[in-house]
């Protein structure tokens, strides 16, 4: 395995970082908003599923209990 000295390593790292396409402030903002919206929708979905399961179990236990 070839060894790289620290100076070459730093040069390679800087070259790779220069290739990165960084998001704009607007893209970061919109992505963050979308994550919060999706998290809220997921929370509502699982809350509704929880309510349906609870009523279903209460109904079943009410018939047999």
LUMDRENLO-493150 format. One record per residue (C-alpha): residue number from 1; residue in one letter; chain; y, z, x. Coordinates in Angstrom, 1 decimal. Each point is the difference from the previous one (the first is absolute). Example, Ala and Ser with C-alpha at 12.3 -4.5 7.8 and 13.67 -1.06 7.14 Angstrom:
! residues 2
    n  res  chain      c2      c3      c1
    1    A      A    -4.5     7.8    12.3
    2    S      A     3.4    -0.7     1.4
! end
This chain:
! residues 65
    n  res  chain      c2      c3      c1
    1    X      A     0.0     0.0     0.0
    2    X      A     3.3    -1.0     1.4
    3    X      A     2.6     2.7     0.6
    4    X      A     3.6    -0.4    -0.8
    5    X      A     2.7     1.9     1.8
    6    X      A     2.5     2.0    -2.1
    7    X      A     2.9    -2.6     0.5
    8    X      A    -2.2    -2.9    -1.2
    9    X      A    -1.1     2.2    -3.0
   10    X      A     3.6     0.7    -1.0
   11    X      A     0.9    -3.6     0.3
   12    X      A    -3.0    -1.0    -2.2
   13    X      A     0.9     2.6    -2.6
   14    X      A     3.6    -1.2    -0.1
   15    X      A    -1.2    -3.6    -0.4
   16    X      A    -2.2     1.0    -2.9
   17    X      A     2.7     2.1    -1.7
   18    X      A     2.4    -3.0     0.3
   19    X      A    -2.5    -2.0    -2.2
   20    X      A     0.2     2.5    -2.8
   21    X      A     1.9    -1.1    -3.1
   22    X      A     1.8     3.1    -1.2
   23    X      A     0.8     0.3    -3.7
   24    X      A     3.6     0.0    -1.2
   25    X      A     1.5     3.0    -1.6
   26    X      A    -0.2    -1.7    -3.4
   27    X      A    -3.7    -0.7     0.5
   28    X      A    -0.7     3.6     0.9
   29    X      A     2.0     1.2    -3.1
   30    X      A    -1.8    -2.4    -2.4
   31    X      A    -3.4     0.9     1.4
   32    X      A     0.7     3.7    -0.3
   33    X      A     1.1    -0.4    -3.6
   34    X      A    -3.1    -2.0    -0.8
   35    X      A    -2.2     2.7     1.5
   36    X      A     1.7     2.7    -2.1
   37    X      A    -0.4    -2.2    -3.1
   38    X      A    -3.7    -0.6     0.7
   39    X      A    -0.6     3.7     0.7
   40    X      A     1.7     0.9    -3.4
   41    X      A    -2.1    -2.6    -1.9
   42    X      A    -3.2     1.3     1.7
   43    X      A     0.9     3.6    -0.9
   44    X      A     0.6    -1.0    -3.7
   45    X      A    -3.2    -1.9    -0.1
   46    X      A    -2.1     2.8     1.3
   47    X      A     1.8     2.5    -2.2
   48    X      A    -1.0    -2.1    -3.1
   49    X      A    -3.5    -0.3     1.2
   50    X      A    -0.2     3.7     0.5
   51    X      A     1.3     0.6    -3.5
   52    X      A    -2.5    -2.4    -1.5
   53    X      A    -2.9     1.6     1.9
   54    X      A     1.2     3.5    -1.1
   55    X      A     0.1    -1.0    -3.7
   56    X      A    -3.3    -1.8     0.3
   57    X      A    -1.7     3.1     1.5
   58    X      A     1.7     2.3    -2.5
   59    X      A    -1.3    -2.2    -2.8
   60    X      A    -3.5    -0.1     1.3
   61    X      A    -0.1     3.7     0.7
   62    X      A     1.5     0.7    -3.5
   63    X      A    -2.9    -1.9    -1.6
   64    X      A    -2.7     1.6     2.0
   65    X      A     1.6     3.4     0.7
! end
